[in-house]
Amino acid sequence: MLKQANAKKSEGMKTRFALLVVALLVVGLLPVAPANAQDWYKGGTNSGAPIRMAAADFKPATGDPQTQPLNTVFNTTLFNDLDNAGIFEMVAKSFYPAGTPGYPQDIKLDAWSNPPPNAAMVAFGNLGVTGGKISVQGWLFDVKNPASPQVLGQQYNEDATPEMARLIAHRFANEIITRLGGIPGPMLSKIYFISDRTGHKEVWQMDYDGGGQQQVTKLGSIALSPRISPDGSRLAFSGLTKDSWQMMMYSFDLGRAVAFPRFPGGNYSPAWSSDGTKIAFASSMGTGASEIYLADASGAGPKRLTTGKTDISPVFNPKTNAQIAFVSGRTGLPQVYVMDADGSNVQRVTDQGYAVSPSWSPNGLLLAFSWVRKYGPGVLGGADIYVMDIASRQIVQLTHDGGRNDFPSWSPDGRHIVFQSNRSGEQIWSVLADGTHLQQLTRTGRNSQPNWSTH
């Protein structure tokens, strides 16, 4: 009887995997990494000692009634941006010296560079509102270099709204991170995701930190698997029509959906090449089973790449476009595979369990995906996000026993990963790519399948 029960349960697991072709939520599994795996993996975060950073509250520069509330929005956003960056150790504001430095002549270098703040860098400035416009002056000083302390000086002028105060803070933080970290931060990027808060599953967008959430599509049905084009002008997704799942395209330039070819069968999980010229997707148009196809960005000339009978979730290596990672059930339960972009040289990169939702890092060296560590008949297990070095096959675990975690997506700077989790209901979370600084980004409705823009 136990053997029959286990066989029945195993068949049930295969059936659940088949549901992946309609993009239902699933989870993944990978082999365990060595105990010292963290030693090789830094995930794009600062690999040396973090820079000790202070962000002084900006000094109000005018008496306009809007100045103080907008200054509060700006200061909160700037501090959080720098704290999220992954390259700074933020000095607690309780350690800051007395007096708010609004201009370079106001700052006392010794007071900031010595204990208790013991800061290396200090961001400071002033903010004022005049005639409905917000004006911000910001500086970054190396307070341990009295001979030449100024590292950065910026000025911004925009309409006096909370949204613009946030945007200016994002811009200034991005300038600081670029100057000190070598590459721009993700502060000006967008995250696209699925939300049911209007009663239907539609595509939404938000800022990298969860701010500015806005609905994109109005399909009135079910949208899944949003993927933003590399230039940010178009959004590909899978939508349920009256008779089938079809690939759909939304134009941000036009502010509406645009025509895209219809294919027979079900069509799911689009993925852009990093040059924006190709789209890979899963479709049952040829054999009735889900296979990986490659087409031009217009949808023209679809070519079948796989013959695994249950192949889904393709994603290009963004560094080279020469490889595609995907998920296949060709050997039973789903595993992650990598192949050349023409369908040749197929390699299985996970060798046990239940592995899904691969996502390449911007440098093309790492794969993030979901893992149910203990999966099988009679075994309970949670799904966590893992990262694999594709060359060495070493693995690092990023989330730990916090519900079911799936659909990871990398930030454009490679320092962060966004993913969905049911630890507090079905919501979107972010984490630094070394597994620290976990944050919840959405709280309204059920939200899933995030995709981070490339800039």
Buried (B, 14 or more C-beta within 10 A) or exposed (E): EEEEEEEEEBEEBEEBBEEBBBBEBBBBBBBEBEEEBBEEBBBBBBEEEBBBBBBBBBBBBBEBEBBEEBBBBBBBBBBBBBBBBBBBEBBEEEEBBEEBBBEBEEBEBEBBBEEEBBBBBBBBBBBBBBEEBBBBBBBBBBBBBEEEBEBBEBEBEBEBBBEBBBBBBBBBBBBBBBEBBEEBBBBBBBBBBBBBBEEBBBBBBBBBBBBEBEEBBEBEEBBBBBBBBBEBEBBBBBBBEEEBBBBBBBEBEEEEBEEBBBBEBBBBBBBBBBEBEBBBBBBBBBEEBBBBBBBEBEBEEBEBBBBBBBBBBBBBBBBEBEBBBBBBBBEEBBBBBBBBBEBEEBEEBBEEBBBBBBBBBBEBBBBBBBBBBEBBEEEEBBBBBBBBBBEEEBBBBBBEEBBBBBBBBBBBBBBBBBBBBBBEEBBBBBBBBBBEBBBBBBEEBBBBBBBBBBE
